[in-house]
Amino acid sequence: MWIIHVNRNFIYRNGRDGANRPVFTVKKGRSGSPRYAREVRLNGPSRCVYSQQPLSCGAKAWMETEVEPELIDEMTFDEVNAI
């Protein structure tokens, strides 16, 4: 399962400094390494989840899909922090 959520910290930082960090975080499962993108295309069934039991990053709302999402403008964590 793939998990996609919006990184509100990056949205906040973009607003403060005018940068264009990718705000979508994508992980395979709950413990996968995060990947970052400005756009995510889901080419299969997906669902939106809201839970009082947050992900490890603190997100309480996210999307899940069994199909690997297509990431547009993908970046690594180091590339994002260099912006």
Order of alpha helices (4+ residues) and beta strands (2+ residues): beta-alpha-beta-beta-beta-beta-beta-beta-alpha
